[in-house]
Amino acid sequence: MNEQVVHGLAGPRVLRFGDIVSLDVGVIHNGFIGDTARTVPVGGCGVLAQKLMDVSEKALYEGIAQALPGNWVVDISRAIQNYVESNGFSVVREFVGHGVGRTMHEEPQVPNFVDGKRSKKLRPGMTIAIEPMVNAGAPGVKYLNDGWTVVTQDGSLSAHFEHTVLITEGEPEILTWPERMPSKLKV
């Protein structure tokens, strides 16, 4: 919640009106993994928190729009980073999206920023988890004493959105959208 980026442990901290909470869910179905996340307000939230959530979610869809056959992973990374930074926020560098299939973290890694490394070409049949983690302040993070919970280094708010995406011959297919929503991305 709030300044926690990922891997928060349950504890005595009480949720209050105005807090934001990131929910990250992994599911195994018929031997395959699905991975999704979203950040939600508790009752409502301030303007900064709402803008952070809106930008983080839109950055996810900017990245998904680049998940086209023949594009490169870096095209996804660039779209996310450009959108986030153009809105005055920063992208966490220590955690990235990933390939997903029969195990949770497969190749390729899918950074939310341009890292200067050679990236993989996207091809039909690939399944990836795209998951921007966005901070209201600086991009740095640190682990708490529990060795598991990751928080923003400067104490600023953080939001996290994620979908599992199938690269198809055409538009990317979001596999973690609820059934009641369309299964194809409309950009």
N, CA, C and O of each residue as an XYZ file, in Angstrom:
748
protein
N       0.826     -1.191      0.000
C       0.000      0.000      0.000
C       0.870      1.254      0.000
O       1.984      1.248      0.525
N       0.371      2.291     -0.572
C       1.024      3.597     -0.624
C       2.445      3.527     -1.164
O       2.627      3.437     -2.378
N       3.456      3.567     -0.302
C       4.859      3.568     -0.728
C       5.404      2.177     -0.999
O       6.540      2.042     -1.454
N       4.617      1.133     -0.727
C       5.058     -0.225     -1.002
C       4.917     -0.492     -2.500
O       3.847     -0.297     -3.077
N       6.004     -0.937     -3.117
C       6.017     -1.163     -4.555
C       5.505     -2.567     -4.864
O       4.560     -2.730     -5.636
N       6.123     -3.570     -4.266
C       5.742     -4.974     -4.461
C       6.060     -5.769     -3.205
O       6.795     -5.310     -2.332
N       5.492     -6.974     -3.126
C       5.805     -7.979     -2.114
C       5.470     -7.565     -0.689
O       6.145     -8.000      0.244
N       4.456     -6.746     -0.495
C       4.075     -6.354      0.860
C       3.547     -7.530      1.660
O       2.784     -8.349      1.147
N       3.952     -7.611      2.910
C       3.470     -8.658      3.810
C       2.325     -8.124      4.667
O       2.283     -6.940      5.001
N       1.412     -9.003      5.010
C       0.323     -8.615      5.907
C       0.918     -8.276      7.273
O       1.931     -8.845      7.680
N       0.287     -7.360      7.959
C       0.771     -6.952      9.274
C      -0.261     -6.090      9.967
O      -1.427     -6.076      9.572
N       0.149     -5.381     10.984
C      -0.796     -4.599     11.786
C      -1.236     -3.284     11.139
O      -2.124     -2.618     11.670
N      -0.651     -2.897     10.027
C      -0.994     -1.632      9.375
C      -2.454     -1.662      8.935
O      -2.885     -2.602      8.268
N      -3.201     -0.650      9.303
C      -4.635     -0.567      9.006
C      -4.843      0.289      7.751
O      -4.267      1.369      7.620
N      -5.670     -0.209      6.837
C      -6.031      0.568      5.658
C      -6.937      1.714      6.065
O      -7.842      1.546      6.883
N      -6.687      2.876      5.488
C      -7.487      4.062      5.799
C      -7.975      4.702      4.492
O      -7.387      4.517      3.427
N      -9.055      5.449      4.613
C      -9.581      6.196      3.476
C      -8.443      7.024      2.880
O      -7.734      7.729      3.598
N      -8.276      6.928      1.547
C      -7.237      7.689      0.859
C      -5.981      6.899      0.561
O      -5.169      7.318     -0.264
N      -5.804      5.751      1.225
C      -4.664      4.898      0.896
C      -4.872      4.309     -0.498
O      -6.000      4.221     -0.984
N      -3.773      3.910     -1.133
C      -3.874      3.131     -2.362
C      -3.239      1.769     -2.104
O      -2.240      1.664     -1.392
N      -3.828      0.731     -2.691
C      -3.397     -0.642     -2.451
C      -3.181     -1.339     -3.787
O      -4.055     -1.330     -4.654
N      -2.004     -1.946     -3.943
C      -1.718     -2.717     -5.158
C      -2.001     -4.182     -4.895
O      -1.535     -4.753     -3.909
N      -2.772     -4.782     -5.789
C      -3.148     -6.188     -5.696
C      -2.507     -6.909     -6.871
O      -2.800     -6.596     -8.025
N      -1.638     -7.870     -6.591
C      -0.920     -8.615     -7.616
C      -1.314    -10.077     -7.478
O      -1.077    -10.694     -6.440
N      -1.916    -10.631     -8.529
C      -2.492    -11.980     -8.453
C      -1.907    -12.865     -9.545
O      -1.874    -12.492    -10.718
N      -1.447    -14.038     -9.139
C      -0.999    -15.049    -10.091
C      -1.923    -16.254     -9.998
O      -2.353    -16.627     -8.907
N      -2.226    -16.856    -11.123
C      -3.144    -17.995    -11.170
C      -2.524    -19.081    -12.042
O      -1.929    -18.794    -13.081
N      -2.669    -20.337    -11.606
C      -2.289    -21.476    -12.437
C      -3.586    -22.126    -12.905
O      -4.417    -22.523    -12.089
N      -3.757    -22.235    -14.229
C      -4.953    -22.841    -14.806
C      -4.520    -23.796    -15.913
O      -3.873    -23.386    -16.877
N      -4.875    -25.055    -15.773
C      -4.502    -26.081    -16.755
C      -2.997    -26.081    -17.043
O      -2.577    -26.293    -18.180
N      -2.200    -25.846    -16.015
C      -0.749    -25.891    -16.147
C      -0.108    -24.622    -16.668
O       1.109    -24.578    -16.847
N      -0.908    -23.576    -16.919
C      -0.368    -22.308    -17.404
C      -0.590    -21.218    -16.359
O      -1.538    -21.263    -15.575
N       0.303    -20.248    -16.372
C       0.291    -19.147    -15.410
C      -0.386    -17.924    -16.021
O      -0.187    -17.616    -17.196
N      -1.186    -17.231    -15.214
C      -1.699    -15.906    -15.541
C      -1.235    -14.974    -14.445
O      -1.212    -15.365    -13.278
N      -0.867    -13.760    -14.785
C      -0.325    -12.804    -13.821
C      -0.942    -11.445    -14.110
O      -0.871    -10.952    -15.236
N      -1.549    -10.838    -13.092
C      -2.213     -9.556    -13.282
C      -2.110     -8.730    -12.003
O      -1.980     -9.284    -10.911
N      -2.166     -7.417    -12.137
C      -2.118     -6.529    -10.970
C      -2.857     -5.240    -11.288
O      -2.995     -4.841    -12.444
N      -3.323     -4.609    -10.232
C      -3.901     -3.275    -10.350
C      -3.803     -2.585     -9.008
O      -3.694     -3.241     -7.972
N      -3.842     -1.280     -9.022
C      -3.803     -0.484     -7.802
C      -5.142      0.222     -7.666
O      -5.662      0.788     -8.628
N      -5.693      0.181     -6.455
C      -7.018      0.749     -6.206
C      -6.973      1.649     -4.977
O      -6.157      1.441     -4.079
N      -7.857      2.655     -4.939
C      -7.934      3.507     -3.749
C      -8.834      2.876     -2.690
O      -9.731      2.090     -2.995
N      -8.574      3.235     -1.468
C      -9.431      2.807     -0.358
C     -10.452      3.916     -0.140
O     -10.156      4.927      0.496
N     -11.651      3.720     -0.671
C     -12.733      4.680     -0.508
C     -12.648      5.882     -1.426
O     -13.683      6.381     -1.867
N     -11.505      6.344     -1.717
C     -11.235      7.522     -2.526
C      -9.791      7.901     -2.256
O      -9.141      7.301     -1.400
N      -9.282      8.895     -2.978
C      -7.882      9.253     -2.753
C      -7.642     10.674     -3.222
O      -8.510     11.302     -3.827
N      -6.457     11.165     -2.933
C      -6.073     12.501     -3.330
C      -5.772     12.597     -4.811
O      -5.717     11.588     -5.514
N      -5.578     13.813     -5.277
C      -5.332     14.088     -6.686
C      -4.043     13.413     -7.160
O      -4.031     12.808     -8.232
N      -2.958     13.503     -6.385
C      -1.693     12.894     -6.784
C      -1.830     11.380     -6.913
O      -1.372     10.797     -7.896
N      -2.450     10.746     -5.935
C      -2.625      9.289     -5.971
C      -3.453      8.880     -7.181
O      -3.127      7.901     -7.852
N      -4.527      9.622     -7.468
C      -5.365      9.286     -8.621
C      -4.602      9.459     -9.921
O      -4.694      8.617    -10.815
N      -3.842     10.553    -10.033
C      -3.055     10.765    -11.256
C      -2.022      9.648    -11.405
O      -1.825      9.134    -12.506
N      -1.367      9.270    -10.319
C      -0.375      8.191    -10.366
C      -1.010      6.891    -10.856
O      -0.440      6.207    -11.706
N      -2.175      6.548    -10.332
C      -2.853      5.326    -10.771
C      -3.261      5.434    -12.241
O      -3.076      4.491    -13.010
N      -3.814      6.578    -12.626
C      -4.240      6.759    -14.022
C      -3.063      6.644    -14.991
O      -3.163      5.968    -16.015
N      -1.959      7.299    -14.668
C      -0.782      7.261    -15.540
C      -0.200      5.852    -15.590
O       0.202      5.386    -16.656
N      -0.152      5.175    -14.454
C       0.397      3.813    -14.415
C      -0.437      2.861    -15.264
O       0.105      2.048    -16.012
N      -1.764      2.968    -15.144
C      -2.635      2.094    -15.932
C      -2.538      2.419    -17.417
O      -2.469      1.511    -18.246
N      -2.532      3.696    -17.760
C      -2.412      4.089    -19.167
C      -1.061      3.656    -19.731
O      -0.974      3.268    -20.896
N      -0.012      3.719    -18.919
C       1.315      3.271    -19.366
C       1.283      1.787    -19.713
O       1.919      1.361    -20.677
N       0.547      0.997    -18.933
C       0.389     -0.427    -19.239
C      -0.189     -0.596    -20.642
O       0.325     -1.387    -21.433
N      -1.247      0.139    -20.954
C      -1.890      0.006    -22.264
C      -1.034      0.586    -23.390
O      -1.109      0.119    -24.527
N      -0.225      1.596    -23.085
C       0.732      2.101    -24.077
C       1.728      0.996    -24.425
O       2.085      0.814    -25.589
N       2.171      0.261    -23.406
C       3.077     -0.858    -23.640
C       2.408     -1.982    -24.405
O       2.983     -2.527    -25.347
N       1.193     -2.329    -24.002
C       0.457     -3.408    -24.679
C       0.247     -3.071    -26.155
O       0.307     -3.962    -27.003
N       0.005     -1.814    -26.469
C      -0.215     -1.410    -27.862
C       1.008     -1.688    -28.738
O       0.892     -1.776    -29.960
N       2.178     -1.825    -28.113
C       3.408     -2.116    -28.854
C       3.714     -3.609    -28.925
O       4.704     -4.009    -29.537
N       2.877     -4.431    -28.307
C       3.101     -5.882    -28.265
C       2.601     -6.526    -29.553
O       1.678     -7.340    -29.549
N       3.228     -6.145    -30.636
C       2.827     -6.572    -31.975
C       3.906     -7.462    -32.581
O       5.090     -7.270    -32.303
N       3.514     -8.432    -33.405
C       4.513     -9.292    -34.039
C       5.459     -8.449    -34.889
O       5.031     -7.574    -35.641
N       6.748     -8.732    -34.754
C       7.757     -7.983    -35.498
C       8.345     -6.825    -34.715
O       9.449     -6.373    -35.019
N       7.621     -6.331    -33.701
C       8.195     -5.324    -32.815
C       9.189     -6.011    -31.886
O       9.326     -7.235    -31.897
N       9.869     -5.219    -31.096
C      10.859     -5.707    -30.147
C      10.380     -5.401    -28.731
O       9.568     -4.497    -28.534
N      10.872     -6.143    -27.748
C      10.524     -5.868    -26.348
C      10.818     -4.409    -26.019
O      10.045     -3.780    -25.297
N      11.910     -3.860    -26.528
C      12.267     -2.475    -26.235
C      11.198     -1.486    -26.705
O      11.104     -0.387    -26.159
N      10.392     -1.851    -27.705
C       9.301     -0.973    -28.134
C       8.271     -0.829    -27.013
O       7.726      0.255    -26.802
N       8.008     -1.914    -26.302
C       7.114     -1.886    -25.140
C       7.740     -1.022    -24.056
O       7.088     -0.143    -23.492
N       9.014     -1.281    -23.770
C       9.739     -0.559    -22.721
C       9.733      0.944    -22.986
O       9.457      1.735    -22.084
N      10.030      1.330    -24.200
C      10.098      2.750    -24.564
C       8.741      3.424    -24.420
O       8.653      4.541    -23.910
N       7.690      2.758    -24.863
C       6.349      3.344    -24.773
C       5.964      3.597    -23.317
O       5.418      4.650    -22.990
N       6.248      2.635    -22.446
C       5.925      2.790    -21.021
C       6.739      3.929    -20.422
O       6.181      4.837    -19.807
N       8.053      3.884    -20.599
C       8.921      4.900    -19.998
C       8.567      6.302    -20.494
O       8.459      7.235    -19.697
N       8.388      6.449    -21.795
C       8.069      7.771    -22.341
C       6.769      8.317    -21.762
O       6.691      9.491    -21.403
N       5.749      7.466    -21.670
C       4.470      7.941    -21.154
C       4.585      8.322    -19.683
O       4.107      9.382    -19.277
N       5.208      7.475    -18.892
C       5.342      7.736    -17.453
C       6.128      9.022    -17.208
O       5.683      9.901    -16.469
N       7.288      9.123    -17.829
C       8.146     10.281    -17.578
C       7.560     11.571    -18.144
O       7.796     12.645    -17.592
N       6.803     11.484    -19.231
C       6.170     12.691    -19.779
C       5.073     13.218    -18.857
O       4.620     14.353    -19.002
N       4.653     12.387    -17.911
C       3.640     12.794    -16.935
C       4.249     13.101    -15.567
O       3.518     13.260    -14.589
N       5.568     13.186    -15.487
C       6.232     13.622    -14.270
C       6.489     12.550    -13.226
O       6.837     12.870    -12.090
N       6.325     11.283    -13.588
C       6.575     10.185    -12.656
C       7.806      9.406    -13.100
O       8.407      9.721    -14.127
N       8.181      8.392    -12.327
C       9.357      7.595    -12.670
C       9.023      6.111    -12.645
O       8.100      5.677    -11.956
N       9.799      5.335    -13.418
C       9.603      3.894    -13.534
C      10.626      3.174    -12.664
O      11.818      3.477    -12.717
N      10.161      2.227    -11.870
C      11.042      1.396    -11.049
C      11.956      0.597    -11.978
O      11.494      0.038    -12.973
N      13.240      0.542    -11.659
C      14.219     -0.155    -12.498
C      14.548     -1.563    -11.992
O      14.992     -2.401    -12.777
N      14.346     -1.836    -10.729
C      14.769     -3.120    -10.151
C      13.851     -4.290    -10.465
O      14.260     -5.442    -10.321
N      12.624     -4.024    -10.890
C      11.660     -5.087    -11.185
C      11.092     -4.854    -12.576
O      10.843     -3.715    -12.970
N      10.889     -5.935    -13.316
C      10.458     -5.827    -14.707
C       9.377     -6.859    -15.002
O       9.154     -7.785    -14.222
N       8.714     -6.685    -16.135
C       7.795     -7.702    -16.623
C       8.604     -8.884    -17.127
O       9.833     -8.886    -17.057
N       7.899     -9.897    -17.641
C       8.571    -11.154    -17.946
C       7.725    -12.029    -18.845
O       6.518    -11.836    -18.992
N       8.402    -13.002    -19.445
C       7.671    -14.047    -20.137
C       6.920    -14.869    -19.107
O       7.331    -14.979    -17.952
N       5.813    -15.443    -19.546
C       5.004    -16.254    -18.631
C       4.385    -17.390    -19.439
O       3.958    -17.200    -20.578
N       4.346    -18.552    -18.842
C       3.797    -19.726    -19.522
C       3.521    -20.797    -18.494
O       2.556    -20.705    -17.735
N       4.364    -21.814    -18.465
C       4.211    -22.886    -17.472
C       4.911    -22.552    -16.164
O       4.682    -23.216    -15.153
N       5.766    -21.525    -16.171
C       6.364    -21.009    -14.939
C       6.147    -19.504    -14.900
O       5.844    -18.877    -15.915
N       6.308    -18.939    -13.711
C       5.973    -17.520    -13.518
C       6.930    -16.565    -14.227
O       6.479    -15.634    -14.894
N       8.206    -16.769    -14.102
C       9.164    -15.822    -14.668
C      10.020    -16.509    -15.724
O      11.034    -17.138    -15.420
N       9.585    -16.371    -16.971
C      10.298    -16.950    -18.106
C      10.928    -15.818    -18.910
O      10.664    -14.642    -18.664
N      11.745    -16.185    -19.853
C      12.285    -15.200    -20.805
C      11.179    -14.859    -21.797
O      10.345    -15.715    -22.091
N      11.147    -13.664    -22.309
C      12.133    -12.616    -22.103
C      11.755    -11.723    -20.925
O      10.592    -11.661    -20.527
N      12.751    -11.032    -20.376
C      12.436     -9.970    -19.430
C      11.825     -8.826    -20.224
O      12.199     -8.578    -21.371
N      10.866     -8.122    -19.588
C      10.176     -7.015    -20.249
C      10.316     -5.769    -19.365
O       9.426     -5.463    -18.571
N      11.441     -5.051    -19.509
C      11.634     -3.851    -18.692
C      10.593     -2.787    -19.015
O      10.038     -2.750    -20.112
N      10.346     -1.933    -18.047
C       9.419     -0.814    -18.229
C      10.181      0.458    -18.585
O       9.652      1.565    -18.478
N      11.418      0.284    -19.004
C      12.313      1.382    -19.338
C      13.319      0.847    -20.361
O      13.534     -0.361    -20.462
N      13.918      1.746    -21.102
C      14.930      1.347    -22.078
C      16.235      1.136    -21.312
O      16.788      2.070    -20.731
N      16.714     -0.106    -21.322
C      17.901     -0.432    -20.515
C      19.182     -0.541    -21.323
O      20.245     -0.790    -20.753
N      19.110     -0.361    -22.637
C      20.300     -0.408    -23.466
C      20.760     -1.814    -23.825
O      21.722     -1.978    -24.576
N      20.084     -2.831    -23.297
C      20.443     -4.210    -23.623
C      19.723     -4.633    -24.898
O      18.706     -4.053    -25.278
N      20.266     -5.643    -25.544
C      19.619     -6.194    -26.741
C      18.281     -6.806    -26.326
O      18.208     -7.542    -25.342
N      17.242     -6.503    -27.068
C      15.927     -7.050    -26.701
C      15.483     -8.109    -27.698
O      16.030     -8.228    -28.795
N      14.481     -8.871    -27.292
C      13.946     -9.961    -28.121
C      12.898     -9.420    -29.090
O      12.174     -8.470    -28.790
N      12.840    -10.049    -30.255
C      11.797     -9.737    -31.228
C      10.522    -10.462    -30.806
O      10.564    -11.625    -30.406
N       9.393     -9.770    -30.897
C       8.105    -10.356    -30.531
C       7.574    -11.184    -31.696
O       7.622    -10.761    -32.851
N       7.070    -12.363    -31.372
C       6.528    -13.235    -32.420
C       5.245    -13.888    -31.916
O       5.087    -14.093    -30.713
N       4.340    -14.213    -32.812
C       3.078    -14.840    -32.421
C       3.322    -16.085    -31.563
O       4.224    -16.879    -31.827
N       2.502    -16.224    -30.543
C       2.603    -17.349    -29.634
C       3.324    -17.026    -28.341
O       3.190    -17.758    -27.360
N       4.091    -15.935    -28.322
C       4.758    -15.523    -27.078
C       3.712    -14.998    -26.102
O       2.752    -14.339    -26.501
N       3.906    -15.294    -24.833
C       3.033    -14.759    -23.788
C       3.911    -14.036    -22.779
O       4.856    -14.611    -22.237
N       3.590    -12.765    -22.530
C       4.396    -11.947    -21.638
C       3.526    -11.234    -20.618
O       2.358    -10.940    -20.873
N       4.108    -10.962    -19.469
C       3.456    -10.135    -18.452
C       4.086     -8.753    -18.537
O       5.286     -8.588    -18.318
N       3.267     -7.770    -18.857
C       3.712     -6.376    -18.924
C       3.226     -5.724    -17.647
O       2.031     -5.758    -17.351
N       4.156     -5.115    -16.864
C       3.751     -4.633    -15.550
C       4.513     -3.403    -15.077
O       5.461     -3.515    -14.300
N       4.098     -2.227    -15.547
C       4.760     -1.026    -15.049
C       4.533     -0.823    -13.547
O       3.409     -0.905    -13.053
N       5.620     -0.559    -12.849
C       5.598     -0.138    -11.451
C       6.092      1.299    -11.464
O       7.225      1.565    -11.865
N       5.253      2.223    -11.031
C       5.509      3.646    -11.227
C       5.517      4.355     -9.881
O       4.625      4.162     -9.055
N       6.544      5.185     -9.673
C       6.662      5.948     -8.428
C       6.310      7.405     -8.667
O       6.588      7.952     -9.734
N       5.698      8.030     -7.672
C       5.400      9.457     -7.753
C       6.677     10.280     -7.610
O       6.747     11.403     -8.108
N       7.682      9.735     -6.938
C       8.968     10.412     -6.760
C      10.044      9.778     -7.623
O       9.828      9.469     -8.795
N      11.206      9.593     -7.017
C      12.353      9.011     -7.713
C      12.130      7.512     -7.953
O      11.298      6.897     -7.285
N      12.874      6.918     -8.910
C      12.663      5.509     -9.236
C      13.233      4.518     -8.224
O      12.897      3.336     -8.280
N      14.080      4.961     -7.308
C      14.761      4.057     -6.389
C      13.837      3.344     -5.415
O      12.812      3.878     -4.993
N      14.233      2.108     -5.066
C      13.487      1.302     -4.095
C      14.453      0.718     -3.068
O      15.667      0.715     -3.269
N      13.897      0.228     -1.978
C      14.693     -0.469     -0.967
C      13.822     -1.538     -0.326
O      12.593     -1.468     -0.350
N      14.500     -2.538      0.251
C      13.801     -3.607      0.974
C      13.660     -3.209      2.437
O      14.569     -2.612      3.014
N      12.522     -3.540      3.033
C      12.346     -3.345      4.462
C      13.094     -4.446      5.220
O      13.595     -5.392      4.614
N      13.165     -4.317      6.528
C      13.891     -5.287      7.356
C      13.335     -6.698      7.267
O      14.030     -7.652      7.618
N      12.080     -6.857      6.799
C      11.527     -8.217      6.672
C      12.167     -8.978      5.507
O      11.921    -10.171      5.330
N      12.996     -8.276      4.708
C      13.691     -8.913      3.602
C      12.819     -9.214      2.399
O      13.278     -9.851      1.450
N      11.580     -8.773      2.416
C      10.631     -9.124      1.365
C       9.915     -7.903      0.797
O       9.815     -7.752     -0.421
N       9.417     -7.034      1.668
C       8.635     -5.877      1.241
C       9.547     -4.831      0.595
O      10.561     -4.434      1.170
N       9.167     -4.391     -0.611
C       9.922     -3.387     -1.349
C       9.131     -2.082     -1.322
O       7.946     -2.063     -1.655
N       9.793     -0.986     -0.924
C       9.162      0.326     -0.834
C       9.953      1.337     -1.653
O      11.103      1.095     -2.017
N       9.328      2.464     -1.934
C      10.044      3.537     -2.616
C      11.132      4.058     -1.677
O      10.915      4.183     -0.472
N      12.275      4.354     -2.226
C      13.402      4.818     -1.423
C      13.111      6.170     -0.775
O      13.574      6.440      0.333
N      12.347      7.016     -1.462
C      12.063      8.354     -0.936
C      10.726      8.458     -0.209
O      10.328      9.553      0.188
N      10.028      7.340     -0.030
C       8.747      7.349      0.681
C       7.568      7.813     -0.156
O       6.465      7.969      0.368
N       7.780      8.037     -1.452
C       6.683      8.501     -2.313
C       5.723      7.356     -2.627
O       6.048      6.187     -2.420
N       4.550      7.701     -3.124
C       3.556      6.706     -3.523
C       4.043      5.888     -4.711
O       4.865      6.355     -5.499
N       3.528      4.651     -4.837
C       3.836      3.794     -5.977
C       2.571      3.077     -6.421
O       1.730      2.718     -5.596
N       2.440      2.868     -7.730
C       1.298      2.132     -8.294
C       1.819      1.061     -9.247
O       2.903      1.192     -9.816
N       1.032      0.003     -9.410
C       1.451     -1.168    -10.186
C       0.232     -1.703    -10.950
O      -0.808     -1.982    -10.353
N       0.370     -1.840    -12.254
C      -0.667     -2.440    -13.094
C      -0.013     -3.489    -13.973
O       1.132     -3.323    -14.393
N      -0.738     -4.582    -14.259
C      -0.157     -5.678    -15.025
C      -1.239     -6.478    -15.741
O      -2.351     -6.648    -15.241
N      -0.880     -6.962    -16.924
C      -1.700     -7.932    -17.656
C      -0.780     -8.970    -18.283
O       0.375     -8.689    -18.605
N      -1.314    -10.170    -18.447
C      -0.662    -11.198    -19.239
C      -1.180    -11.050    -20.656
O      -2.390    -11.013    -20.883
N      -0.257    -10.964    -21.615
C      -0.594    -10.626    -22.998
C      -0.050    -11.693    -23.948
O       1.105    -12.107    -23.839
N      -0.887    -12.125    -24.868
C      -0.491    -13.061    -25.918
C      -0.175    -12.273    -27.182
O      -0.984    -11.466    -27.641
N       1.008    -12.514    -27.742
C       1.354    -11.920    -29.031
C       0.676    -12.781    -30.098
O       0.885    -13.994    -30.144
N      -0.130    -12.161    -30.948
C      -0.864    -12.866    -31.994
C      -0.353    -12.401    -33.358
O       0.586    -11.608    -33.434
N      -0.962    -12.887    -34.416
C      -0.625    -12.434    -35.773
C      -1.055    -10.985    -35.992
O      -0.549    -10.309    -36.887
N      -2.005    -10.508    -35.158
C      -2.519     -9.146    -35.292
C      -2.373     -8.384    -33.990
O      -1.269     -8.193    -33.481
N      -3.514     -7.948    -33.457
C      -3.528     -7.191    -32.199
C      -3.163     -8.089    -31.022
O      -3.464     -9.283    -31.045
N      -2.519     -7.535    -29.992
C      -2.232     -8.336    -28.807
C      -3.526     -8.728    -28.103
O      -4.497     -7.971    -28.109
N      -3.536     -9.906    -27.500
C      -4.708    -10.374    -26.760
C      -4.394    -10.361    -25.272
O      -3.437    -10.994    -24.826
N      -5.200     -9.640    -24.510
C      -5.017     -9.558    -23.063
C      -5.716    -10.754    -22.442
O      -6.943    -10.850    -22.467
N      -4.927    -11.666    -21.883
C      -5.471    -12.909    -21.347
C      -6.039    -12.748    -19.941
O      -6.784    -13.615    -19.484
N      -5.713    -11.674    -19.251
C      -6.162    -11.494    -17.867
C      -7.267    -10.462    -17.710
O      -7.504     -9.973    -16.606
N      -7.947    -10.125    -18.805
C      -9.144     -9.304    -18.697
C     -10.284    -10.182    -18.214
O     -10.357    -11.355    -18.580
N     -11.187     -9.628    -17.388
C     -12.352    -10.422    -16.972
C     -13.176    -10.839    -18.198
O     -13.191    -10.142    -19.213
N     -13.857    -11.980    -18.089
C     -14.636    -12.510    -19.221
C     -15.673    -11.532    -19.743
O     -15.995    -11.553    -20.931
N     -16.198    -10.677    -18.882
C     -17.262     -9.765    -19.309
C     -16.742     -8.644    -20.200
O     -17.529     -7.919    -20.809
N     -15.418     -8.496    -20.280
C     -14.843     -7.456    -21.119
C     -14.357     -8.071    -22.423
O     -14.152     -9.283    -22.492
N     -14.170     -7.258    -23.459
C     -13.679     -7.810    -24.723
C     -12.293     -8.416    -24.539
O     -11.506     -7.947    -23.717
N     -12.002     -9.460    -25.309
C     -10.729    -10.141    -25.152
C      -9.628     -9.534    -26.000
O      -8.455     -9.859    -25.814
N      -9.980     -8.670    -26.917
C      -8.970     -8.041    -27.775
C      -8.779     -6.594    -27.360
O      -9.726     -5.919    -26.956
N      -7.548     -6.128    -27.465
C      -7.219     -4.749    -27.147
C      -7.760     -3.825    -28.227
O      -7.545     -4.063    -29.416
N      -8.446     -2.797    -27.830
C      -8.925     -1.761    -28.747
C      -8.121     -0.511    -28.456
O      -8.307      0.118    -27.414
N      -7.233     -0.145    -29.359
C      -6.374      1.015    -29.132
C      -6.881      2.194    -29.927
O      -6.292      3.274    -29.873
